[in-house]
Amino acid sequence: MSKSWSMNHREVSYTFGPENVGEFLRKNDMDLICNAQQLAIIFSAPNYCSDFDNAGALISVDETLMYCFQILKHVDRRPGLMIKRGI
């Protein structure tokens, strides 16, 4: 693993340096990545690790920079319950 990648303090994800961000932006023809925690607390994993009874959220920003939040409530998973998803 590159020296610019490291395990975060919670040991559930990784942190990375500015050179990784620059490479990602170039490869994906993007100009900017916003750290959601610097704008608003956004957490996209409802019922995180099955230990937290939290909702998740996404922020959508359009071309005029108008934004909206989408709240993601967690769904209880019961044995034998199948969720049919469209393709």
NORSUL-V688102 format. One line per field, one symbol per residue. ss: DSSP state (H for helix, E for strand, - for the rest). psi: psi as a letter, one per 30 degrees, with the letter a starting at -180 (. if undefined). burial: + if it has 24 or more other ideal C-beta (glycine too) atoms within 12 Angstrom, else -. A space follows every 10 residues. Layout:
# NORSUL-V688102
ss = ???
psi = ???
burial = ???
This chain:
# NORSUL-V688102
ss = ----EEE--- ---EEE-HHH HHHHHHH--- -----HHHH- -------HHH -----EEEEE E-----EEEE EE-------- -------
psi = klffklklff hfalllleee eeeeeefghl fkkkjeffel jkjgjkhkgg fkhllllkkk kafggkllkj kjklkkjkkf kkkkkl.
burial = ---------- ---------- ---------- ---------- -+-------- --------+- ---------- ---------- -------
